[in-house]
């Protein structure tokens, strides 16, 4: 069987199109490729949005308006690798705006309840340092943060 990779399906309670538009406004390489509406066969009211197909940074998604039966939780999250502090700040601000919630260690929930990890790529070099003392200092600093601060992580790693 030939496949096209994976497509992540996100279950919303009526906000699939709003969420897709929100995410597409945040990510630079993003777009909506299809909106599918309920027809006379249902389920739901004909003409309402059933699914929205969209892509964010090369990852394909389908937003499904499935109803209130299921909600998002932290067991699934999307990790955004960030090259520098400006990227961390940008994604953190955009994804927590309008009702998003900060968590710890670079994690947050957006206004739809989807969990994201906004992570500087430098983090893994710092907490994975072969020197266990440096790695421990960087890890301890990370554990004390909500939004990750690269300069502070580097200072902790260096013992300053």
C-alpha positions, -999 to 999 in steps of 0.1 A, spaced: 0 0 0 13 34 -9 7 60 18 10 97 21 23 98 57 2 105 87 -26 130 90 -34 141 125 -72 144 133 -81 169 159 -116 165 174 -133 199 182 -168 207 195 -178 231 167 -146 251 164 -127 232 138 -128 260 112 -120 287 138 -91 266 151 -77 260 116 -79 297 107 -62 305 140 -33 280 135 -28 291 98 -25 327 110 3 317 134 25 294 114 44 308 84 42 277 62 5 270 65 -27 268 46 -62 254 45 -68 229 17 -104 220 22 -136 227 41 -162 200 40 -198 206 51 -225 184 64 -249 173 37 -285 162 39 -275 128 51 -260 143 83 -247 140 109 -257 174 120 -273 204 104 -267 206 67 -243 233 56 -223 233 89 -186 225 88 -179 188 94 -141 188 87 -113 213 78 -81 201 61 -51 222 69 -13 220 70 12 236 94 49 235 86 45 204 65 23 185 89 -12 177 77 -42 179 99 -80 174 98 -101 194 122 -133 174 129 -164 189 145 -172 158 164 -191 172 193 -185 174 231 -179 138 238 -140 140 237 -117 168 248 -80 174 244 -55 166 272 -17 168 277 -12 131 267 -8 144 232 11 176 224 27 192 194 64 202 198 76 234 180 114 234 177 125 271 179 159 283 166 161 313 190 143 333 217 124 354 192 107 323 179 100 310 214 84 343 223 64 345 191 48 311 194 43 314 231 25 347 228 4 337 198 -6 303 212 -15 316 247 -35 346 235 -72 349 239 -76 323 266 -46 300 262 -30 287 294 7 286 303 20 254 319 55 244 329 88 236 311 77 252 278 43 236 277 10 254 271 -26 249 261 -41 271 234 -76 286 236 -90 253 221 -73 231 247 -46 217 224 -13 212 241 19 226 226 56 224 236 75 256 226 110 243 228 143 260 218 165 236 199 194 245 223 175 229 252 184 194 242 221 202 238 221 218 273 201 192 293 219 164 273 254 177 280 277 148 288 289 167 319 262 156 344 266 188 366 260 211 336 231 190 324 216 190 359 219 227 363 202 233 329 175 208 337 168 224 371 165 258 354 141 244 328 119 228 355 115 262 372 103 280 340 70 283 322 81 298 289 117 287 283 144 314 284 174 304 264 198 329 280 188 318 315 192 281 305 227 288 292 236 307 323 225 279 345 243 254 323 275 274 327 270 276 365 265 314 365 
